[in-house]
Amino acid sequence: MALAHGLIVGAGEGAGGEHIPVLLAEVLAAARVWGGQRWVDGTFGRGGHSRALLERGALVLGLDQDSAAAEAARALEARWPETFRWKQRNFRELKTCVTEHGWDRVDGVLLDLGVSSPQFESPARGFSFRAEGPLDMRMDTRGGQTAADLVNELSEEELSKLFYEHGGEREARRVVRAIAARRRRAPFRTTTDLAAVVAEALPRRRAGGIHPATKVFQALRIAVNREEEALLAALPQAVEIMNPGAVLAVISFHSGEDRVVKQFMREHSAEWLDTPARPNTVPNLHRHLLPPKRYLPGEEEIERNPRARSARLRVAIRNEEDLS
Ligand SMILES: C[S@@+](CC[C@H](N)C(=O)[O-])C[C@H]1O[C@@H](n2cnc3c(N)ncnc32)[C@H](O)[C@@H]1O
C-alpha cells in the first residue's frame, strides 16, 4: 500500500503557497491538449488541472462533489466564462453530467482521485488524525454516513473487512477489538479519539514509519465516500463518451484504486483476455482503448511536493475505430 506519510492527497503547496497539481506536466504531455477540445475534469478540487487545460484553449466541464470546490470554480468561471463551467456533482454520474451540459462526446476525461490538501488539512472535515475534529470524512456533506457512523455502527466483522480491504491493515482484528471495547463505553466522535485508540492497539507501530492510524483512516475515507464504487461506475461511462483519439487520464494515490484503473484499462485495450484456465486465450471484443501508459512523478516533483510521492498516472487513448 503506497502511503506518503499517511497523506493521501492529490495536490500540494509550493514554497510560495501556490497550488501544485500533481503530475501536471505528464498529463499535459500525454494528453496533447489543443484549443476547442472538450474536457471533463471529474475531480476539480482547486482547479489546478482545469486551469492548465483552459490556458491551452480547451473547453472544460469541472465536477466536484464537495461544495468547498465552488470558490475556486467561480474564479475560473469568471476568467473563462465562455469555456468553463463547474457543477457540484459526483463523477459516478459522468455521462449524465456531460449530457446535461449539452455535450454528447468529449476529447478528454481527467480523474485526480482522493482528497485535496484543503480537505485533508481542515480539521473540521475530519480526514486527518493529526488535528482534532469531528469524525466525518464526507466529501459531499449533503448526506450519507460519516466515519463516526461507520465506526460506531458497523459490526466487528464488517469493520475488520473494511480496514483490511480498503486500508491493507493486517492487524485489523486487533484494532477492531479495541474499537469495540471502547465504543461499548462511549461512541467515537472525534478524529483524535479514534487515532488514540488505534495507536494504543498497535503499540509496536509507534516507532518511526507512518502513524498507526493511517491505514484505518484511509479505509474509512474510502468507505464513507464510496470511492471504489464511484470509480468503477465512472470508467465505463468515460469510455462511452470519449471521441476516437480522446484521452482518459487517471491519477491514483493508493494501490487499491490504481489496481481498479489498471485492470479496467487492460480489459479495454488487450487484444486477448484470460480465461480462468489459461492466460490470453479469448479475443477481446471490447478493445476500446489503445494500450495504456503509466507515469510516475520524477524526483524533482517529489522534492517540490512530497505528497506526489505515491501518485500514479495512467493514460489511455480511445481507439480510432470502435471494435465492439
Ligand atoms: C486530489 S483532489 C483534485 C485536485 C485537482 N486536480 C486540482 O488540481 O486542484 C480530488 C478532488 O476530487 C473530489 N472528488 C473525489 N471523489 C469524487 C467523486 N466521486 N465525484 C466528484 N468529486 C470527487 C474531491 O472532493 C477533491 O476535491
The ligand as a Gaussian input file, in Angstrom:
#p B3LYP/6-31G(d) Opt

LIG

0 1
 C       -6.944000      15.245000      -5.437000
 S       -8.194000      16.407000      -5.464000
 C       -8.142000      17.072000      -7.081000
 C       -7.201000      18.218000      -7.212000
 C       -7.333000      18.926000      -8.540000
 N       -6.891000      18.110000      -9.639000
 C       -6.572000      20.221000      -8.506000
 O       -5.651000      20.393000      -9.312000
 O       -6.916000      21.066000      -7.680000
 C       -9.614000      15.386000      -5.563000
 C      -10.930000      16.131000      -5.623000
 O      -11.873000      15.250000      -6.185000
 C      -13.060000      15.324000      -5.470000
 N      -13.714000      14.017000      -5.612000
 C      -13.268000      12.828000      -5.136000
 N      -14.121000      11.862000      -5.498000
 C      -15.097000      12.446000      -6.238000
 C      -16.256000      11.962000      -6.897000
 N      -16.597000      10.677000      -6.862000
 N      -17.023000      12.852000      -7.581000
 C      -16.687000      14.163000      -7.618000
 N      -15.615000      14.682000      -6.985000
 C      -14.824000      13.832000      -6.309000
 C      -12.680000      15.670000      -4.066000
 O      -13.742000      16.336000      -3.415000
 C      -11.458000      16.565000      -4.278000
 O      -11.829000      17.909000      -4.324000

